[in-house]
Amino acid sequence: MTNDEDRDRPVRDLSAWTVDRLEAFTSTQRGHELEHIRVVAQSHSYRSDEPRHVRLRWAKLSLDANTRMPGDTPWSRDRKTRQNFALRTWIIDHLGPGTDADWDPEALAADTLAALALDPGQAAAMSAGWRDLPTERIGELRRHKNMTAHLDRLLDFLPPGPDRDRLTVWTRVRKYLP
C-alpha cells in the first residue's frame, strides 16, 4: 500500500487497545501508523493509575515503534533518537532507574554521547559564528541541541565520572547552539 493510500484509510482508535493487542499489531506495521502507536504507547506509560511494570511495558512498546519508524535522513534519525532519549529520561525521572538498559541512567548517558557526532568544544566553536555557516552545519548544530535536551534531568541520576563531566559540558554549550 502506498503512503497516499494509507492517508485515505480511517485512523484507528488505538488508545483503547490493550498492550498485548497493540504489541501484536505493531509487529506488522511499517509505515506512518508507527507514529500513532508510539504516541499512544507513550501516553499509556505516563498514566499514573497503571502499575509500574505495565507502564514500563507501554514505554518499551513506544520505543519499539519509534525505532521501527521509516526515515533515514539525518533529521529523521535524530528525531527518533531524541524521542528515545526523552522517553527514557522521563521514565528514569518519574518511575525510577532500573537494571534494564533503557532505564539505566549510565546506559542513557553512554547512548547520548555515542549519538553526538561533535564534541562540545567543536559545537561551541561552530556556534560562535553559526549565522555564517552553511545550512547543513546549522542543521547539525540544531540536531545536537535537540539531542541534548534531556540532559538537565538526566545528570542528577549519574554518578561522578567522565560521562557525567562530558554531559555537563554539553548542558553549558547547548545554550549557545542555534
ZAMAR-266507 format. One record per residue: y, x, z of N, C-alpha, C, O in turn. Coordinates in pm, whole numbers, padded with zeros to 5 digits, always signed. Each point is the difference from the previous one (the first is absolute). Last residue first. Layout:
BEGIN
YXZYXZYXZYXZ ...
This chain:
BEGIN
+02706+02221+01791+00061-00118-00065-00085-00125+00015+00037-00106-00048 -00022+00504+00422-00062-00026-00131+00062-00126-00061+00038-00092+00072 +00050+00274+00374+00087+00049-00107-00057-00024-00139+00065+00033-00100 -00292-00144+00516+00132-00066+00009+00091+00038-00117+00093-00074-00033 -00526+00283+00107-00008-00133-00061+00136-00070-00005+00028-00073-00095 -00114+00489+00331+00032+00015-00143+00010-00137-00067+00083-00020-00089 -00223+00035+00542+00140+00043-00012+00044+00008-00146+00110-00044-00035 -00558-00059+00132+00083-00112+00047+00148+00038-00006+00084-00087-00024 -00408+00417-00088+00013-00102-00103+00088-00117+00047+00074-00056-00080 -00189+00390+00390+00098+00051-00097+00023-00103-00110+00113-00022-00042 -00451-00073+00342+00130-00014+00066+00112+00050-00091+00107-00061-00008 -00550+00126-00127+00043-00139-00020+00133-00029+00069+00079-00082-00047 -00278+00508+00105+00036-00018-00142+00050-00142-00026+00096-00019-00074 -00259+00117+00507+00123+00075-00027+00047-00021-00143+00118-00024-00024 -00534-00158+00152+00111-00074+00062+00133+00070-00029+00099-00066-00031 -00482+00290-00108+00020-00122-00080+00116-00082+00056+00085-00048-00075 -00217+00445+00312+00066+00026-00128+00025-00126-00083+00105-00013-00062 -00135-00059+00591-00073+00086-00092+00070+00011-00133+00106-00060-00019 -00153-00290+00487+00076+00115-00050-00087+00085-00091-00120+00017+00024 -00026-00517-00014+00012+00106+00100+00088+00112-00057+00016+00011-00121 +00027-00542-00018-00054+00131-00038+00015+00101+00113+00103+00006+00066 +00064-00468-00086-00145+00000+00020-00064+00136-00030-00120+00018+00018 +00592-00126-00079-00030-00020+00141-00150+00007+00031-00038+00020+00115 +00209+00001-00571+00018+00124+00077-00036-00016+00148-00052+00093+00060 +00064-00461-00394-00123+00078+00011+00014+00118+00096-00094+00032+00073 +00464-00321-00195-00096-00070+00087-00126+00082+00023-00062-00011+00106 +00396+00182-00395+00062-00020+00132-00096-00067+00097-00004+00034+00118 -00123+00025-00583-00014+00116+00090+00062-00021+00137-00055+00048+00099 +00021-00329-00526-00078-00033+00120+00004+00108+00108-00053-00021+00110 +00255+00057-00558+00067-00106+00076-00068-00030+00133+00065-00047+00093 -00156+00360-00482+00018+00051+00136+00066-00105+00090+00044+00033+00111 -00132-00094-00584-00130+00036+00059+00011+00059+00140-00101+00026+00064 +00494-00146-00320-00081-00120+00025-00131+00034+00070-00044-00073+00089 +00321+00427-00227+00067-00076+00105-00082-00123+00038-00018-00030+00118 -00128+00281-00481-00023+00073+00126+00067-00072+00117-00056-00007+00110 +00134-00161-00540-00138-00026+00040-00034+00073+00130-00073-00054+00084 +00492+00139-00274-00005-00137+00052-00142-00036+00046-00018-00063+00104 +00086+00476-00320+00061+00001+00134-00008-00139+00064-00028-00013+00119 -00116+00048-00560-00091+00074+00087+00053+00004+00143-00075-00019+00095 +00351-00167-00429-00114-00088+00031-00099+00068+00094-00052-00064+00091 +00400+00321-00259+00055-00097+00095-00110-00095+00043-00013-00033+00119 -00097+00327-00457+00009+00071+00129+00059-00091+00109-00043+00006+00115 +00018-00171-00560-00135+00020+00052+00002+00069+00137-00079-00035+00088 +00488-00025-00333-00051-00124+00059-00138+00018+00062-00027-00057+00106 +00341+00486-00134-00057-00093-00097-00062-00120+00073-00041+00011+00115 +00441+00235+00138-00138+00023-00039-00042-00095-00112+00058-00108-00015 +00365+00122+00271-00002+00081-00122-00141+00026-00052-00017+00065-00103 +00109-00301+00511+00066-00077-00107-00001+00075-00134+00012-00061-00106 -00178+00257+00523-00092-00092-00067+00064-00077-00114-00069-00037-00095 +00163+00437+00419+00068-00032-00127-00077-00101-00081-00007+00012-00123 -00141+00105+00558+00140+00038+00013+00080-00034-00126+00117-00036+00008 -00598-00014+00034+00081-00117+00034+00148+00033+00013+00084-00088-00010 -00419+00427-00074+00021-00087-00116+00095-00114+00032+00080-00040-00084 -00206+00327+00435+00080+00073-00097+00031-00086-00122+00113-00001-00050 -00403-00173+00377+00136+00010+00053+00091+00069-00101+00113-00044-00023 -00572+00019-00077+00062-00132-00007+00144+00004+00048+00087-00062-00060 -00345+00454+00102+00027-00030-00141+00073-00133-00013+00098-00010-00074 -00243+00124+00504+00108+00089-00045+00038-00024-00145+00118-00005-00033 -00492-00225+00228+00130-00051+00044+00118+00086-00045+00108-00052-00030 -00534+00050-00282+00012+00028+00143+00141-00044+00041+00086-00018-00086 -00383-00212-00318+00105+00095+00037-00012+00036+00147-00056-00077+00079 -00239-00237-00264-00007+00112-00094+00102+00109+00032-00020+00116-00032 -00252-00500+00334+00134+00048-00032-00008+00126-00086-00051+00103+00043 -00332-00332+00148+00060-00083-00106+00136+00052-00046+00048-00038-00106 -00299+00236+00471-00069+00025-00126+00063-00077-00116-00007+00044-00115 +00166-00113+00558+00037+00133-00048-00066+00031-00134+00062+00063-00086 -00184-00465+00291+00141-00003-00038+00042+00135-00056+00060+00007-00107 -00489-00045+00290+00009-00072-00128+00143-00003-00051+00025+00015-00120 -00099+00164+00548-00054+00090-00103+00007-00066-00138+00035+00067-00098 +00091-00331+00464+00095+00110-00015-00046+00095-00111+00079+00040-00085 -00370-00382+00209+00113-00054-00075+00106+00108-00022+00059+00007-00107 -00422+00104+00377-00046-00015-00139+00114-00054-00087+00018+00044-00113 +00063-00016+00572-00007+00135-00057-00049-00004-00145+00046+00078-00083 -00028-00485+00336+00132+00052-00032-00003+00139-00065+00078+00029-00090 -00453-00420+00060+00017+00126+00070+00136+00060-00038+00021+00034-00117 -00245-00429-00069+00081-00030+00118+00021+00124+00087+00043-00012+00115 -00298+00025-00521+00116-00080-00037+00092-00028+00117+00119-00021-00019 -00539+00253+00077+00105+00082-00061+00124-00080-00039+00111+00052+00006 -00429-00191+00405-00006-00015-00145+00118+00078-00060+00112-00009+00051 -00138-00045+00413-00077+00114-00049-00021-00006-00151-00026+00103-00063 +00468-00320+00302-00145-00013+00009-00068+00123-00056+00065+00093-00048 +00455-00316+00251-00080+00090-00082-00149-00025+00019-00042-00062+00098 +00394-00343-00020-00044+00124+00061-00082+00085-00095-00065-00053-00091 +00318-00369+00025-00135-00023+00052-00059+00125+00065-00105-00006+00064 +00555+00004-00248-00015-00130+00066-00138-00025+00061-00011-00070+00100 +00139+00487-00333+00110-00033+00089-00024-00128+00081+00035-00007+00117 -00344+00148-00455+00002+00100+00107+00105-00038+00105-00027+00009+00120 +00016-00274-00506-00121-00020+00080-00001+00096+00119-00025-00041+00113 +00369+00094-00424+00018-00124+00076-00120-00024+00090+00015-00035+00117 -00037+00395-00415+00093+00028+00110+00019-00124+00086+00004+00009+00122 -00260-00055-00511-00071+00084+00097+00088+00030+00121-00047-00002+00114 +00243-00227-00474-00096-00084+00072-00074+00081+00106-00018-00046+00113 +00321+00281-00390+00071-00099+00082-00098-00086+00080+00022-00022+00119 -00191+00339-00435+00057+00065+00118+00067-00101+00093-00014+00009+00122 -00150-00169-00535-00111+00047+00085+00055+00059+00129-00045-00035+00109 +00352-00078-00439-00054-00121+00064-00115+00035+00094-00012-00057+00108 +00192+00407-00364+00098-00046+00097-00050-00124+00074+00014-00009+00122 -00271+00172-00481-00005+00093+00113+00094-00046+00110-00038+00000+00117 +00046-00238-00519-00126-00023+00070-00011+00090+00123-00044-00045+00106 +00409+00116-00382+00013-00132+00063-00125-00032+00080+00007-00046+00114 -00008+00434-00379+00077+00018+00122+00023-00132+00073+00007-00002+00123 -00227-00009-00540-00080+00078+00095+00073+00014+00133-00059-00018+00107 +00295-00182-00458-00105-00089+00051-00091+00072+00098-00041-00059+00101 +00387+00310-00308+00056-00105+00084-00109-00091+00056+00005-00035+00118 -00122+00379-00429+00041+00055+00129+00054-00108+00095-00027+00004+00120 -00318-00181-00468+00127+00070-00014+00035+00062+00136-00053-00042+00102 -00332-00243-00223-00020+00143+00017+00129+00078-00026-00005+00120-00027 -00243-00647+00116+00123+00076-00013-00021+00146+00029-00048+00037+00107 -00215-00511+00080+00019+00078-00122+00133+00076+00005+00089-00031+00079 -00388-00091+00364+00100-00058-00089+00020+00088-00123-00008+00123+00008 -00278-00037+00387-00060-00040-00127+00101-00060-00098-00036-00032-00113 +00156+00171+00562-00056+00116-00069-00048-00036-00140+00014+00079-00094 +00134-00429+00377+00111+00086-00038-00050+00119-00082+00057+00033-00104 -00373-00318+00300+00066-00067-00113+00114+00087-00052+00019+00011-00121 -00230+00145+00507-00092+00004-00113+00065-00063-00124-00005+00057-00109 +00236-00082+00520-00001+00137-00052-00088+00013-00123+00036+00068-00096 -00039-00480+00319+00129+00022-00062+00009+00140-00060+00047+00017-00113 -00425-00120+00366-00003-00073-00127+00132+00019-00075+00000+00019-00121 -00027+00156+00553-00085+00078-00092-00006-00066-00138+00005+00067-00103 +00213-00303+00445+00080+00116-00042-00079+00087-00098+00055+00048-00099 -00276-00409+00301+00098-00048-00099+00084+00117-00052+00028+00008-00120 -00319+00093+00465-00078-00031-00121+00093-00051-00111-00014+00038-00116 +00196+00033+00540-00029+00128-00065-00080-00022-00129+00020+00072-00098 +00065-00444+00368+00126+00046-00061-00020+00133-00072+00058+00022-00106 -00414-00190+00356+00020-00084-00119+00127+00044-00073+00002+00007-00123 -00102+00199+00533-00098+00042-00101+00014-00082-00128-00024+00052-00109 +00303-00164+00485+00033+00129-00060-00097+00037-00112+00043+00042-00107 +00023-00565+00211-00045+00119+00074+00029+00129-00079+00009-00001-00123 +00310-00426+00055-00135+00039-00039-00040+00124+00081+00086+00081+00033 +00351-00286-00015-00097-00091+00060-00145+00032-00039-00092-00068+00045 +00507+00290-00202-00034+00039+00136-00105-00091+00064-00050+00032+00108 +00169+00133-00633-00010-00117+00088-00048+00040+00138-00105+00061+00016 +00150+00230-00413+00117-00009+00087-00012-00113+00103+00075-00002+00097 -00400+00074-00443-00009+00112+00095+00117-00002+00098-00013+00052+00110 +00003-00367-00464-00103-00030+00101-00008+00112+00104-00019-00026+00118 +00298+00094-00486+00058-00099+00091-00099-00043+00108+00039-00024+00114 -00189+00320-00452+00096+00066+00089+00060-00101+00098+00014+00030+00118 -00293-00195-00455-00078+00075+00100+00093+00069+00099-00027+00002+00120 +00231-00224-00481-00068-00097+00087-00075+00073+00112+00010-00037+00117 +00190+00304-00450+00101-00064+00084-00064-00099+00098+00036-00003+00117 -00314+00216-00437+00057+00099+00092+00097-00065+00098-00005+00026+00120 -00169-00288-00473-00100+00025+00104+00055+00097+00104-00017-00022+00120 +00281-00050-00496-00004-00122+00080-00099+00017+00116+00030-00038+00114 -00018+00377-00428+00124+00002+00079+00006-00123+00091+00039+00010+00116 -00395+00024-00424-00017+00092+00112+00126+00008+00086-00009+00018+00122 -00017-00258-00538-00046-00078+00116-00016+00090+00123+00007-00049+00113 +00096+00210-00562+00113-00028+00088-00038-00081+00123+00076-00004+00097 -00489+00240-00326+00137-00019-00049+00101-00030+00108-00011+00045+00114 -00484+00007-00079+00052+00123-00057+00149-00011-00034+00063+00103-00025 -00520-00343+00334+00133-00005-00060+00045+00136-00052-00036+00104+00054 -00371-00238+00203-00012-00037-00141+00134+00007-00074+00005-00025-00120 -00062+00110+00595-00088+00095-00068-00014-00030-00149-00045+00086-00075 +00287-00376+00372+00073+00123-00031-00085+00097-00080+00050+00068-00089 -00242-00466+00265+00085-00027-00116+00072+00128-00045+00011+00027-00119 -00263-00010+00514-00090-00017-00115+00082-00021-00128-00032+00057-00104 +00271-00038+00508-00059+00131-00030-00090-00009-00123+00006+00087-00088 +00174-00486+00254+00101+00079-00070-00051+00141-00031+00035+00056-00104 -00310-00349+00353+00018-00053-00135+00100+00086-00079-00021+00028-00118 -00049+00077+00574-00123+00022-00079+00020-00041-00145-00034+00073-00092 +00378-00164+00401-00002+00140-00037-00126+00032-00082+00006+00080-00094 +00180-00575+00063-00052+00087+00106+00003+00145-00049+00009+00026-00120 +00344-00398-00068-00134+00052-00016-00040+00083+00122+00084+00058+00068 +00352-00265-00165-00093-00078+00082-00144+00050-00009-00088-00053+00068 +00454+00245-00324+00033+00014+00142-00095-00076+00093-00011+00034+00118 +00031-00023-00615-00094+00089+00066+00023+00009+00150-00086+00049+00073 +00197-00373-00495+00050+00014+00136-00103+00080+00079-00088-00056+00065 +00187+00093-00611-00087-00054+00105+00070+00015+00135+00078+00093+00020 +00149-00148-00522-00021+00092+00111-00086-00069+00105+00026-00114+00039 -00040+00008-00581+00063-00039+00127-00035+00101+00110-00110+00056+00002 +00144+00098-00518-00095-00064+00092+00072-00042+00127+00092+00070+00044 +00117+00183-00396-00002-00144-00026-00096-00075+00091+00005-00123+00008 +00042+00603-00007+00123-00061+00049+00001-00151-00018+00068-00071+00074 -00427+00333-00246-00003-00004+00145+00122-00072+00056-00010-00077+00095 -00010+00164-00555-00089-00110+00036-00011-00014+00151-00008-00112+00051 +00256+00472-00216+00068-00126-00032-00086-00119+00037+00051-00100+00051 -00237+00532-00008+00098-00027+00105+00074-00130-00025+00030-00073+00094 -00514+00101-00306+00121+00081-00004+00093-00036+00114-00018-00102+00067 -00536+00084-00099+00116-00083+00000+00124+00089+00000+00003+00100+00072 
